[in-house]
């Protein structure tokens, strides 16, 4: 058995409330079986706080301890790792090698992720640990003498790889109906967090006209520096759709309609009345209705996750008449990751990391994430010395 220090999430015996109790998540010793012949013993250097980690703490949409049948779980899958020991069957990976984790622990026959290490894959140990083990096939070596910092690669490992896959799928779907000569610079709109920003940056670099919705002055300023149009959400702060209230509360109904009209007017002004060719909606139910309405004809609604709601309602007739395509993806396919990494290294398509939490501060980071108080698109924490 391997013993290590880790931040450990415990099974909750009480109700399903989302508040994070201090007894639920704490730093302590954790033990796991040593690596098999096709596995690596690794030490995380930097980790990135991901949405699935917040979902784990909130027990939404699932309680991963119950789903996995485990009383104690170590979460986390966005990271830069250093190899401590390679199993007997591993070839081409050696002690001291540094890379990022591809979190798809269980993959389907085509290489797409089904279950994620450090989340819903039973028996896996996440990267909120001083040491862990991973399948050797999921170790993605970093470029030698990379131009980018290790903490940037940690933030890249989930959000940017997810965005790469979702962006290319969404653009490909749009180009099936509207080729480049017909629309050489599509309007691409998004709202959400780091994955949305990464997808919009890809779109901008490809010659698309990109815009992102945000209510934060700091983030709007960051978008301007990146060459992405910022649409100020404060102008339509009531744009939070609740189907039940919309049907039963006349005051809410009127306020929501006013906010939706303001949002669609902003999109109309930006696109010259065409509507968006692609909308990246990583928020979910509260903005899904508005996202669909913001699409132009032949438009594509794309997502690889949700922040605030999973269940959505769609008018199929309207979507058919508008020839809208809905693209739902997950994480990137393992075989596609090296291409995304090479592009990032060459073109500088990387997250800007402004704040790094210490190992001891992870408890506070977790509480802020569970309460929805994170300010950064890319919250990164340090695990082991470089």
C-alpha positions, 0 to 999 in steps of 0.5 A: 500500500502507498500512504500519502497526505491528501484532501479527502471527501467523506461520505455524507450520512445526513441529508442532501443539502449542498453546504460544505461541512468541515467534516466532509472534506479534510486533510489527512493520510490516505492509502491506496494499492501500489501501481500495477504493471501498466500504471504510474506512481506520480506526484502532482505538482500543480492542480486546477480546481475544476467544475466536477470538483465543485459538483463533488463537494455539493453532491450535485448532480450525484453524490460520488461517494455513494455512486462509487460505494466508497466512504472516502474519496480523493477528487481532482483531475486537472493537473501537472504530474511528475513520474516517480515510478513506472510499472514493469509493463510501461514503455517510453515513460521514465522517472522524472518525466513531467506531463498532464493527466488525461482524466478519462479513466474509462473510455469507450471503444472509440477512445471517448471518456465515460468515467473520470479519474478523481470523480466518478470512476470507482477506485481512482485516486484524484490529484488532491494528494501528494502522490497518486497513480494513473494509467500510463496511457493517460500520461501526456508528456509536456513539451521539453523546455515549454514556453509556458509555465507548469501552472498554466499547463495544469489549468489547460489540462481539463478546461482547454482540452475540453474546449478544443474538442467542443469547439471543433465539433461545433464549428464542424457542425456549422460548416456542414451547413454553411461553408467558409466562402458563405460565412468566412467570419462567423459570429461566435458567442459564449457564456460560462467560465474557463472552457467557454473562454478557451473555446472563444479564444480558439474561434478568435484565432481562427478568424471568427468574431467572438463575444462573451457575456460577463457581469464582472468588470475585471473579466470584461477588461480581460476579454477586451485585452484578448480581442474578444467582445464583452457583452455586459450581463448587468444590462440584463441581470434578470436573465435567469429562466425558471420554467415554473415561476415563468408559468405561475408568477406574472411579475417574474414573467414580465421581468424575465421577458424584459431581460431576455429582450435586452439580451437579444437586442445586444446580440442583434446589435453585435451581429447586425441582426444575423444572430450567432452562428455558434453559442457556447452555453456552459451554464445550462438551464437558466440561460438555455432558452436565451442561448437558443433564441440568440442563434441565427439560422443554421446556428449551433448550440454547443456545450460540454457541461453545465454550471447551474442546471441540467434539465432543459426544454426545447421547442422542436418545431422552432429548432427544426425550422431554424436548422439549429444543431445542438452539440453535446460533448464531454472531455477530449478523446485521448488520441486528440490531446497531443494535437491540442497541446502542440497547437497550444505550445506553438500558438500561445493558446494558454490560460492566464493564471493569476492566483495560486493557492498553497496546499494548506489553503485548499480547504478555503478554496473548496469552501469558496468553490462550493459557495460559488465565490471563485473569482478566477476562471483558472483557480490553480493550487500547488501540491508538491515543490517543483 
